[in-house]
C-alpha cells in the first residue's frame, strides 16, 4: 500500500530554479498532487510569472514567487524567510537550481568557482539550515538535485563535477544530522534535456549536434532521453511514497551509469 503523508491542510514545497525545465516539471506535478508552492527564480522572470499564473488559475493563491540571487548568502536567507511567510509552513525543500558550464583547468577562474559552488552547494546548505525547524514540524523532507557526473565526471567540467559531488556528500551528512525528523535524499538525473552550446540548459534538442546526441544515447541502456516528468515522479516518490528512505542518491538515468 502506498504511504502518503497525512496533511491537515495543503502541504507546501519550496523549489529553487523553478521557472523552467526540471523545476517547472516538478512544480506542475506537485501542484497536481495538492501542494501549494513557493517557486524561486532569478533570471527567468517571464517564465516564472507564466507558470505561477497558470497554476494559480487552477487553484487560487496556491503559488507564490520569490526572486533571489543564490550566489548571495544574504539573499538566500531572505528567500528562506519569505518562503515561510508565504504559507506559514513547509513540508518539502527541493534544491533544484544549478549552474552548469565548462571550466577547463587552463582557463577556469575564481569567479567560475564561486558561481558553481555558491549556487550548487552553499545555497542548498543555507536553505537546509534555515528551514530545518519548519520542515521538522511536519516531518518534511529535503531533495537535492545532484547529477550522475558527481561520480563519473564530465571532461572539462571539474568545478561543476566537484560541486555536485560535494552536494551528494552534503545530502548524506544532512540525512544523518537531521534524522529522524527530516529525510534528506538526492536525485541524480542522467540524459533528460540536452544542454545548449553555452553550457546553460535549454529545452530544445536542436541546440547540440546530432553526433553528440547519438554518442550520449549510445551510453544509455534504455536508448533514449528521459523526460522532466521522470524527475518529477522521482521527487514525488521521495516526498510521499518513501518514508523509510533517507541519505540515498536516486539515479534517474535510463541506465547510463552502467556504462558512463
C-alpha positions as CSV (number, residue, x, y, z in Angstrom):
1,X,0.0,0.0,0.0
2,X,1.4,3.4,-1.0
3,X,2.1,5.6,2.0
4,X,1.3,9.3,1.7
5,X,1.7,12.0,4.4
6,X,-1.4,12.8,6.4
7,X,-1.6,16.6,5.8
8,X,-4.3,18.6,7.6
9,X,-4.0,21.4,5.0
10,X,-2.3,21.8,1.7
11,X,1.4,20.8,2.1
12,X,3.9,23.3,0.9
13,X,7.1,22.9,-1.2
14,X,9.8,25.3,-2.0
15,X,11.5,24.6,-5.3
16,X,14.6,26.6,-6.3
17,X,15.2,27.3,-10.0
18,X,11.5,26.5,-10.6
19,X,10.7,28.7,-13.6
20,X,11.5,26.2,-16.4
21,X,12.8,22.7,-17.3
22,X,13.1,20.3,-14.4
23,X,12.0,22.8,-11.7
24,X,8.8,23.7,-13.7
25,X,8.0,20.0,-14.2
26,X,8.3,19.3,-10.5
27,X,6.2,22.3,-9.7
28,X,3.4,21.2,-12.1
29,X,3.5,17.6,-10.7
30,X,3.4,18.6,-7.1
31,X,0.7,21.1,-7.7
32,X,-1.5,18.4,-9.2
33,X,-0.9,16.4,-6.1
34,X,-2.3,19.2,-3.9
35,X,0.8,21.0,-2.9
36,X,1.0,24.8,-2.5
37,X,4.3,26.1,-3.9
38,X,6.9,28.7,-3.3
39,X,8.8,29.0,-6.6
40,X,12.2,30.6,-6.7
41,X,13.6,32.1,-9.8
42,X,16.4,34.6,-10.7
43,X,16.8,35.4,-14.4
44,X,13.7,33.7,-15.7
45,X,11.1,36.2,-14.6
46,X,8.6,35.8,-17.6
47,X,8.7,32.1,-17.4
48,X,8.1,32.2,-13.6
49,X,5.2,34.6,-13.9
50,X,3.6,32.5,-16.6
51,X,3.9,29.3,-14.6
52,X,2.5,30.9,-11.4
53,X,-0.4,32.4,-13.4
54,X,-1.2,29.1,-14.9
55,X,-1.1,27.2,-11.6
56,X,-3.0,29.9,-9.7
57,X,-5.6,29.7,-12.4
58,X,-6.2,26.1,-11.4
59,X,-6.2,26.8,-7.6
60,X,-6.3,30.4,-6.4
61,X,-3.4,31.7,-4.3
62,X,-1.6,28.3,-4.3
63,X,1.7,29.6,-5.8
64,X,3.9,32.4,-4.6
65,X,7.0,33.6,-6.5
66,X,10.3,34.7,-4.9
67,X,13.2,36.2,-6.8
68,X,16.7,35.7,-5.3
69,X,20.3,35.5,-6.4
70,X,21.5,32.2,-4.9
71,X,25.1,33.4,-5.1
72,X,24.4,35.9,-2.3
73,X,24.1,34.3,1.1
74,X,22.0,37.2,2.5
75,X,19.5,36.8,-0.4
76,X,19.4,33.0,0.2
77,X,18.4,33.5,3.9
78,X,15.8,36.1,2.9
79,X,14.4,33.5,0.4
80,X,14.0,31.1,3.3
81,X,12.2,33.8,5.4
82,X,9.9,34.7,2.5
83,X,9.1,31.1,1.8
84,X,8.0,30.6,5.4
85,X,5.9,33.8,5.3
86,X,4.2,32.7,2.2
87,X,2.1,29.9,3.7
88,X,3.3,29.5,7.3
89,X,4.6,26.0,6.9
90,X,7.0,23.9,4.8
91,X,6.9,20.2,4.0
92,X,9.4,19.8,1.2
93,X,12.5,21.7,0.1
94,X,13.8,20.9,-3.4
95,X,17.2,22.3,-4.1
96,X,17.0,22.2,-7.9
97,X,18.7,25.5,-9.1
98,X,22.1,24.8,-10.6
99,X,24.9,26.5,-12.5
100,X,26.4,24.4,-15.3
101,X,29.2,25.3,-17.7
102,X,32.7,24.0,-18.6
103,X,35.7,25.0,-16.7
104,X,38.9,23.7,-18.4
105,X,41.7,23.9,-15.9
106,X,43.8,26.2,-18.2
107,X,41.1,28.9,-18.2
108,X,39.0,28.4,-15.1
109,X,38.7,31.5,-12.8
110,X,38.0,32.3,-9.2
111,X,34.7,33.7,-10.4
112,X,33.8,30.3,-12.0
113,X,34.5,28.6,-8.7
114,X,32.3,31.0,-6.8
115,X,29.4,30.8,-9.3
116,X,29.3,27.0,-9.3
117,X,29.9,26.3,-5.6
118,X,27.8,29.1,-4.3
119,X,24.7,28.1,-6.2
120,X,25.2,24.4,-6.4
121,X,26.4,23.8,-2.8
122,X,26.3,26.8,-0.5
123,X,22.7,27.8,-1.3
124,X,21.3,24.3,-0.6
125,X,23.2,24.2,2.7
126,X,21.9,27.6,3.8
127,X,18.3,26.8,2.9
128,X,18.5,23.4,4.6
129,X,19.9,25.1,7.7
130,X,17.4,28.0,7.7
131,X,14.3,25.8,7.0
132,X,15.1,22.7,9.1
133,X,12.9,23.7,12.0
134,X,9.9,24.3,9.8
135,X,10.5,21.0,8.0
136,X,10.8,19.2,11.3
137,X,7.4,20.5,12.4
138,X,5.8,18.5,9.6
139,X,8.2,15.6,9.3
140,X,9.2,17.0,6.0
141,X,12.0,16.2,3.6
142,X,14.8,17.7,1.5
143,X,15.6,16.7,-2.0
144,X,18.8,17.9,-3.7
145,X,19.2,17.6,-7.4
146,X,22.6,16.2,-8.0
147,X,24.0,14.7,-11.2
148,X,25.3,11.4,-12.5
149,X,28.6,13.3,-13.1
150,X,29.1,13.6,-9.4
151,X,30.5,10.1,-9.5
152,X,31.6,9.8,-13.2
153,X,33.0,13.2,-14.0
154,X,32.4,15.1,-17.3
155,X,35.5,16.2,-19.1
156,X,36.5,19.9,-18.7
157,X,33.8,20.4,-16.1
158,X,35.9,19.7,-13.0
159,X,34.3,22.5,-10.9
160,X,30.8,21.5,-11.8
161,X,31.6,17.9,-11.1
162,X,33.1,18.7,-7.8
163,X,30.2,20.9,-6.7
164,X,27.8,18.1,-7.4
165,X,30.0,15.5,-5.7
166,X,30.0,17.8,-2.6
167,X,26.2,18.1,-2.8
168,X,26.0,14.3,-2.7
169,X,28.2,14.3,0.4
170,X,26.1,17.1,1.9
171,X,22.9,15.1,1.3
172,X,24.3,12.1,3.2
173,X,25.7,14.2,6.0
174,X,22.4,16.1,6.5
175,X,20.5,12.8,6.4
176,X,22.4,11.7,9.4
177,X,22.2,15.0,11.2
178,X,18.5,15.8,10.6
179,X,17.2,12.2,11.2
180,X,14.7,11.1,12.4
181,X,12.6,14.2,11.8
182,X,13.7,15.1,8.3
183,X,14.5,12.8,5.4
184,X,17.2,14.0,3.0
185,X,17.8,12.4,-0.4
186,X,19.1,13.4,-3.8
187,X,18.1,12.7,-7.4
188,X,20.9,12.4,-9.9
189,X,19.5,12.9,-13.4
190,X,21.2,11.5,-16.5
191,X,20.3,12.4,-20.0
192,X,17.0,14.3,-19.6
193,X,17.3,17.5,-21.5
194,X,20.1,18.5,-23.9
195,X,22.4,21.3,-22.8
196,X,22.8,24.3,-25.1
197,X,26.2,25.2,-26.6
198,X,27.0,27.8,-23.9
199,X,26.6,25.2,-21.1
200,X,23.3,26.5,-19.8
201,X,20.5,24.1,-20.1
202,X,17.9,24.5,-22.8
203,X,14.6,22.9,-23.8
204,X,15.3,22.0,-27.4
205,X,17.2,19.0,-28.8
206,X,18.3,21.3,-31.7
207,X,20.9,23.1,-29.7
208,X,23.6,20.4,-29.8
209,X,24.9,18.4,-32.8
210,X,23.2,15.2,-33.7
211,X,26.5,13.4,-33.4
212,X,26.7,14.5,-29.8
213,X,23.2,13.3,-29.0
214,X,23.9,9.9,-30.6
215,X,27.1,9.5,-28.7
216,X,25.3,10.1,-25.4
217,X,22.3,7.9,-26.2
218,X,24.6,5.0,-27.1
219,X,25.7,5.1,-23.4
220,X,22.1,4.9,-22.1
221,X,20.9,1.4,-21.6
222,X,17.3,2.3,-22.4
223,X,18.5,4.0,-25.6
224,X,16.5,7.3,-25.2
225,X,16.3,10.5,-23.3
226,X,14.4,10.7,-20.1
227,X,11.8,13.4,-19.6
228,X,11.4,16.1,-17.0
229,X,8.3,14.2,-15.7
230,X,10.6,11.3,-14.9
231,X,12.4,13.6,-12.4
232,X,9.1,15.0,-11.1
233,X,7.8,11.5,-10.4
234,X,11.1,10.6,-8.7
235,X,10.7,13.7,-6.5
236,X,7.1,12.7,-5.6
237,X,8.2,9.2,-4.8
238,X,10.8,10.5,-2.3
239,X,8.4,13.0,-0.8
240,X,5.3,10.9,-0.4
241,X,6.0,7.2,-1.0
242,X,9.3,6.5,0.6
243,X,9.0,7.1,4.4
244,X,11.9,4.7,5.2
245,X,14.4,6.1,2.7
246,X,16.9,8.8,3.6
247,X,20.5,9.5,2.7
248,X,20.1,8.0,-0.7
249,X,21.1,9.1,-4.2
250,X,18.4,8.0,-6.8
251,X,19.9,7.8,-10.3
252,X,17.2,8.6,-12.9
253,X,19.4,8.0,-15.9
254,X,18.0,5.2,-18.1
255,X,20.9,3.0,-17.0
256,X,23.5,5.4,-18.2
257,X,25.7,4.9,-15.1
258,X,26.1,1.3,-16.2
259,X,28.4,2.3,-19.0
260,X,29.4,6.0,-18.5
